[in-house]
Amino acid sequence: MVLDRMPANYFAENEQISFGTGVLVDGLDFSDDKMLVGRTFSYSDTQRHRVGPNYLQLPVNQAKHAEVRTNQRDGQMTYHIDGGAENTHINFEPSVMGGLREGHYPTHEEQGPEIHGRLTRKRIPRTNDYLQAGQRYLLLEEWERDELVANFITLLSQCDRPVQERMVWHFLLVENDLGLRVGEGLGIGTPDVTHLEPLPGQLLTEEDRKRLAHLGANPPRDVAGLTMTHCVPDERHVVTR
């Protein structure tokens, strides 16, 4: 991929770009991450809904230096029928009447991880449920915090009192200001939730335990050097000052 110019037509060359993690070239393979593998199946469906069923026929999405043929027929953006088959009226495979056939590439059985042992499920002591959420809250603009607090209060007002108290307990562990503001809106003070214990099976970090010991009186978290670059809290970068 070469980035050497601005799009001549922003809509044609940018808005209609349809990336898909299932489109692989030789030398690349899927990650072992279950979440990423699961999402791979949804990308092409998303592009068909967002752009159109023949999104791969758009110039911005066509393969370079190669002709890619599919059995897709008709629908929005169709301007040709994939040629080269014995019978272009057959749009399924396999078929004794001809039609396109799926390409078969050399297998790469030597690729991928080699694993020996037992695959099992086990809770690992790396849980950190509150740090990232607290940093995210502090990186929000003031008006964003106001809207977030208002939304929490509106929705939690519909819940039973034990649920409200548990959520205020969580918010106080996330960030003191968040918990106090939501609690005030719900009529729940810190003394109302200090008796609550961690949920069964919940693992707290050493920092979480310290915050729990001073629930409602913790100082703001340190967010020096952090800037938010995306809607996902994980995606941030450190600024060297």
Beta strands, then each sheet from edge to edge (+ up, - down):
strand 1: 226-228
strand 2: 236-238
sheet 1: 1+ 2-
end
